[in-house]
Amino acid sequence: MTTLKLQTDIGRLTLKNPVMTASGTFGYGLEYADFCHLNALGGMVLKGTTLHPREGNPYPRMAETPAGMLNAVGLQNKGVKTLIKDLLPPLQAHLSEAEAADKTGMPTRILVNLSGSTVEDYVEAAELLDAAEAVSGVELNISCPNVKQGGMAFGTRPDTAAEVVSAVRKAYRGPLLVKLSPNVTDIAEMARAVEGAGADGVALINTLLGMEVDIEKAKPVLSTVTGGLSGPCVRPVALRMVWQVAKAVKIPVVGMGGIVDARDAIAFLMVGASAVEVGTANFEDPASAEKIAAGIAAYMERKGIADVRSLIGVI
Ligand SMILES: Cc1cc2nc3c(=O)[nH]c(=O)nc-3n(C[C@H](O)[C@H](O)[C@H](O)COP(=O)(O)O)c2cc1C
């Protein structure tokens, strides 16, 4: 069979293959270099980054559930300036070295997941990212509480979502993906709102709001009471939402939620995702994303499919 074409486009952003790691589950990338061949990934979405460093929420902030996990890490991160100055250069150097050895023809893309508490904070951080040459794209996390609107997440209403997206759009000129929250009634309406505000693509789903109780202590398990549910238990919800969104917008869709193997990833491509992200599975096996990319190639080989793009949206 002729060489397989694994390249995919998220608007202006071309990936060498459709598999990326999801924000918050793969640190700043380099920590995983001993466990996963980073150059085998289409891209990496780095840890949720805010304008200023954050400590995150008090412990306990993680809980296991029957088929996934509940987290309330609360965007612990080193802040955008440290990211640009200290964390991106060694990651970029590692990827360039790996690319020089592998000659895959395209570097693994580095995307930054941008989070914030006010529109102004998002914009200031976006301006700094705009000038950062190592960054191939921004994934805007709008599931963060808006401190000026009583802590309601930006991404739970079309108007507040559109407001932050259009403000960031003016500050950041590169590929801008907007990551949607599944904690809404009508996900298609949210996708259309951010498309109208200038997003180049949408990524979904972020975690589903959940809760767990310790009956011995008669207390919630998480310090924050509620947290974000992820892992295989959310996959059917995620798949349904990606399918709905892919039909509702013209911009590309990046799908995620509970992907643990190539079969799961291919299902997301089939319902309309142009690429996928692998999250919670990294905690079980840090090489998951690399194995999933190889598994997609093996499936294409077995089925006689030459171009991965021919799988996108077949359902
Ligand atoms: C521990 C943890 C931290 C996360 N941190 C972020 C984050 O900083 N920004 C973000 O947009 N999503 C964050 N997420 C959500 C994931 O990127 C992903 O959207 C979600 O977990 C669903 O995918 P999965 O089931 O494959 O994990 C986090 C998820 C987990 C489990």
The ligand as an ORCA input file, in Angstrom:
! r2SCAN-3c Opt
* xyz 0 1
  C      -6.469     16.602     35.989
  C      -7.106     17.338     34.848
  C      -6.761     18.659     34.604
  C      -7.356     19.364     33.536
  N      -6.987     20.665     33.302
  C      -7.527     21.322     32.243
  C      -7.126     22.663     31.942
  O      -6.248     23.237     32.593
  N      -7.731     23.296     30.903
  C      -8.692     22.678     30.131
  O      -9.215     23.290     29.199
  N      -9.065     21.412     30.387
  C      -8.513     20.726     31.416
  N      -8.890     19.424     31.665
  C      -9.898     18.786     30.783
  C      -9.238     17.879     29.732
  O      -8.342     18.597     28.923
  C     -10.322     17.189     28.856
  O     -11.078     18.185     28.214
  C     -11.266     16.329     29.658
  O     -10.596     15.673     30.722
  C     -11.994     15.280     28.806
  O     -11.089     14.408     28.168
  P     -10.615     12.988     28.801
  O     -11.853     12.260     29.220
  O      -9.838     12.317     27.711
  O      -9.753     13.316     29.986
  C      -8.315     18.707     32.713
  C      -8.654     17.376     32.974
  C      -8.059     16.677     33.999
  C      -8.445     15.239     34.226
*
